[in-house]
Amino acid sequence: ERIGLVGKFTVQELPYEIQRLVSGGLTEINPDGSVKPDMAESWEIKNDGREYWFKIKDNLFWQDEKPVTASDINLKFTDVAVTVVDKKTIKFLLKEPFSPFPVILTKSIFKKGLVGTGEYRFSSIKKNGQIVEKIVLTPVKNKNKPKIVFRFYPTEEAARIGFKLGEVDTLKEIVRPEELLNWKNVQISPQVKFNRFVAIFFSTNDPQLGDKANRQALAYAIKKRWEPRALNSINPSSWAYNSDVKPYDYDQEKAKKLLESKTNGENKELLKEIKLATFSSLLPVAEEIKKDWENLGIATKIKVVSVPSDDFQVLLATQEVPPDPDQYLFWHSTQETNIAHYKSPKIDKLLEDGRKELDQEKRKTIYYDFQKFLVEETPAAFLFHPTVYTISKR
């Protein structure tokens, strides 16, 4: 199998699906974002959530046929002390409780030489500097399984050219198939990525977009033509997902009233123009949003960017959703990755509490409140879950 993927990856940060072919992690993610044992047989949480004790499965072997022991688990984290308790037990001591910790342990574990526990092994890796260009995987025991070759392309355009030249037989996770839609003997299969959402991010540092009414007006003015709709920032398959949030269905009259509403009892300067930054893959979506906002009387200029930047007024972008509902990195006021620069003591407290609470039902209540409040405050207007395509030769 010859497969093409788009993206720049190092050996340490290969896509999850490739890592999993070669080796497991201590834990594994369920479809609803919860975790289950993988290389571990079980785990215990002690010391009020600061200690995690993992017991390694018996009869688990590396690809060199040596048994997996606790001392082989070479995971290193800042602010986490790792202790091998005995041959089959490993302890992680955290500085403070962190309930998503088992999700982090889904990362594949390798011995020296990239030896794993999976059905495939690395037989060759071609790199350009630190960036991987090509990987060849061969089956460890089941010789009926095919050899798999992964090629990595910097852009979708380069990937489509590679497909046309016969370098690969399948392209995965393509956003825009373009001219390949019309190729004969090509099969194109769509897949909705519920672990991603496309949204408009508002820079709340902007003098006019710091006003919640303006942000809500812009959200109501978008016709939301795209399916399936994204209502908030958490995967709809997640155990913590809350569908009972304000949907911001298209309502131009409401948008107009919000734009003209007063701030602190005083008339405010009307929002008349806006700069919308986006990426080339989302340009058709940006053009539709531009029409909607101009119908509201707001002149909209689109700027196509190639890399994420902090310098924007409004940004249309795709966001990856982590499997755990902890979104501290995206929305807490202290985080540089909070690209909307959104500051809310209430959201901060919910995010702080959610990552310390160990009881899943209590966490669910916290994240239900988080989603409801985040959507009400509108630092982002959530639009849809994107569809990607697998393109293969028949």
N, C-alpha and C positions, 0 to 999 in steps of 0.2 A: 504494500500500500504506500503510495507516494502522496503526501498531504502537505498543502501549503497553508501557512498561517501568517497573519499580518501582525507585526510588532517587533520591538527590540527587547531581547531577553538575555540575561546572563545565565550561566549554568545553575547558579544558586536560586534564581527566580524564574524558572521555567513555568509555563502554564500548568495549572493543577492537574489537568487530564494527562499530561505527559509524565509528571512526577509520579502519579498514582499507578501508571503502567509499570514503573520500575520499582517503586517501594511504597509501603504504607506509612501512616503516622501512628502515634499512640492512640489517637481517636479518629473518628470519621464523621462527616456531616450527614445527617438525615435530610430528606427533601424539605422538611419544615424548619430547617436551621438548627434544630437540636443536635446533640452529639451522642455517639455511641462508641463503645470500645472498638479498637482495630488491632494494633499490635499489643495493646494493653488488654488484659482480661477483665480488669475492673479498676476503679479508683475510689478513694475515700477523701473527703474534705474535712480537715481538722482545724483546730486553733482559730475558730470564728472566721473561717474562710481564707486564712493566710497560708495554710499548708495543704498541698495536694500530694497524696501518696498513690502511685501507680504500680500495679502488679503486672509484669510482663507475662504473656501467654506461654504455656508449656508447648513443646513440640513446634516452636517457630524457628525457622532457619534462614540464614542469609543465603544469597545465591552461591557463595563458596562452600555451602553445606555445613557451616559452623552454626551452632545454636545462638540465638539472640539472647544476650544477657543485659542486665541493667547498665553495666559499665560501657556497653556499646552505644547507649543513647546519648549522643553528643550534642544535645540541645543547649544553647547558651542564650541567655536573655539578660538585659540590663535590669538591675533591681530584683533579680530572682536568684537565690542560692540553690544549687542543685547538689543533692547528696545521694550517692549509691548506698542504700541501706543494706541490701544483700544481693545475691545473684539475680533475683527476679524482682526486686523492689527498688524504686527510685522515688525520691522525695523532692518536691519543689517548695521552697519557702519564699513567699512573697512579702514585700514590705507592708502591704495593706491588702484587704480583700479585693478580688477582681473576678467577678463571676463569669466573664467570657473566657477565662484562661483555658478551659478544655477545648475551645474552638481553635485557639492558637496552636494547640498540639495536634491538629490535623495535618500539619506540614510534614511532608515525607521525610523520612530519616534514612541516611546513607552511612555506610562505613567508609573508611578511607578507600579511594579508588572508585567512588560512586557505586559501591556494591549495595544492592537493595534487597528487598524481600519479595518483590513482585514477579509477575509472569514474564516480564521482559527485562533485558539488561542493555546498557549502553554498549554498542560495539564500536561506534566512532562519533566524535564531536568535532565539527569544523567551526572555528571561530575567526572573527575579524576583530583583533584586540580582545576585549572582554565580551563582545556581542556574539551570540551564537548565530551562525548562518544555516547550519544543517546538522541534523542528528539522525543516526541510524540505530534502531532498536531491533534486537533479535530475540526470539523466544528462548527461554531458559531450558524448559523441559519438553513442552508440547510442540514438537517439530511440525505439527499440522497447522499451527498458527503462522500467519504471514510475517515476514520482515516488514517493519514500518520505517519509512523515511519521512522525516519532517523537514521542510524547508521554510525559512522565515524571510519575509519580505518587508521592506521598510514602509511601503504604502500599498493601498489596494490596487492602484494602477500597476505597480510593479508585479503584484501577485497575479493580476489578470493577464499580463504579458507572459509571465512564467507558465500559466495554464495554457495559453495559446501555443507557446513554444514546446509544450509537452514535457516541461520539467516536473510537473506534478499532475496527478489524475483527479485530485479533489482539492477544492478550496473550502476552508471552514471559516465561519463567522464573518462573512462578507456583508457589509452594510449596503453597498450599491453595486449590484451585478452589472449595470450599464449594458454594454453591447453584447455581453454573453447571454442575455435574455433571448436574443434572436439566433443564437448559434444552434445548428442542427446537432442531434446526438448528444445534447447536454441536458442533464437533469438538474433542476433547481428546487431545493427543498427549503421552505421557510421555517423558522423557529423563533417564537417570541422569547425574549430574554427578560424574565421577570426579576432577575437579580441586577437589573439596570433600569434607570429611568432617565427620560429626557425632560429637562426643566429649564425655565427661565430663572436665572439667579439675579437678584437685585442687589446692587451695592448699597447697603443701608447707610454707608458713610456719605453718599451723595445727598446734597441739601434737599432735593425734592423727593428722592426715593427713600429718605429717612422717614417720610410721612407714610404711615400704614395705609391710609385711605387711597393714596396714589398707587401704591403697590397692588392693593385689592382691585382698584379700577382697571389697571392693566391686565390683571388676571381674568376679570369678568369679560373684558373686551375680546379675548381670544376665542375663536369659534370651536376649538378642540375637535378638529376633523379626524384625528388620528386614533386608531384603536390598537391594542386595548388601552384605555385611559389609566394613567397613574394618578392616584389620589393623594399619595403622600410618599415619604422617603423610605418606606420599609417594604420588603418583598411581600406580595400578597399571599405567598405560600407560607410565610413565617408564622410560628406559634404566637407571635406578639403583634400581628397585623391588626389594625383598627380601620375598618371600612366606614365607620360612622364619623366621618369628618366632612367639613364643608366642601362640596364638589366644585364650586366656581363654574357652574354651567354658564354658557354664553348668555350675557344679559347686558346689552349696550345701554339701556336706560339706567340701570343700577350703576354701571361704570361712569356715566356722565354725572350722576348725582354725587358719587364719591369724589370725582375730580373737582367738583365745585363746592364740596363741603368745607366748612371752616376748620381751622386749626387753632386749638385753645381759644375758641370764641371769636377769632379774628379771620378776616378774609386772607386767603393765601394766594401766592403767585401761581397762576394756572400752568400746569405742565403742558408745554407746547411742542417740544422736540425731544427726541431720545436717540441715543447711539446704541445700537444692538451689535455686539460682537458674537461671532460664532465660528465654527469650523466648516471646512468645505463640505464634509459629509452631511451637514445639517442645513446647508444653504437653501434647499427647497422649502424646508420648514420655516426658516427665517423669513423667506419671501412671503409666505402666507401670513405670518404674524405681522409683518410690516403692513400688509393690506388692512388687517383688522385694526391696528393702531391708527393708521391714517384715516380709516372710516370714523374713528373717534375724534379726529381732528389733531392728532399728534404726528408731526413730521418725523419719520423714522429713517435713520441712515444705518445701513448694514456694513460692518467691517469684518472681513474674513481673516482669522488669525490661524497660525500654524501650531502654536504652543499655548498652553494655559498661561494666563497672565493675571496679575492682580489689578491691572490698570484697565478697568472697564466700568461702564455705567450699568449696562444690562448684558448678561452673558447667557447665550443658549448653548447648553452642553449636555453631554451624557455622563451620568454618575453611576459608578459601580456601587452596588449595595452589598455590604458585608453580610455574611450568613447570620451573625448574631445581631440583635436589635440595638446593641450599643453603638450610638452615633456621636459620641463625645468628640471625636476628631473633626466632624463636619460642622457641628453647631455650637459647641461650647465657646464662650467668649474669649477664652485664653488661647485658643488654637489658631495657628497661622493657616491651617487647612480649612478654616471657616471662611470660605471665599466671599460670602455675602457680608462679612464683618458684622454679623448679627449679634447683638448683645441683649440678653434677657436673664435677669436673676432667677426667674421661675424655670426657664429651660435649663439653665446651668445646674440648678438644684436637682431637677428630675434626672438629668444625665449623670450627675454624681451619685445619686441614690441608686439608679438602675444598674450601674456597674459594680456596686458593692453588695446588692441584695442577692442572696443565694437561692431563695425560694422562687420557683418559676412563676407561680400564680401571682405572687406579690410583684415580681418584675413585670409581668404582663400588665398589671394595673398601672404601674409607673409609666410604661411605654405607651399604653393607650392614652394617658393624659398628655404625654410628650407629643404624640402625633396630632392630637386634637388642637393643642395650643400652637404648635409649629405652623400648622395649616392656617389657623386663624390669623396669625401674625404675618404670614406671607413674605418671609425673606426669599422664598422661591415660589414660582407658580409651576406646579407639577403638571406635565402634559401627557406623556404616554410611555409605555414600555416598548423599547425598540424591537424590531424584527431583524434577524440576521439570516443569512442564506448559506447553505451548503451547496456548492456547485461541483458536479461530478460528471465525468464522461460515462455515457451509457455503455 
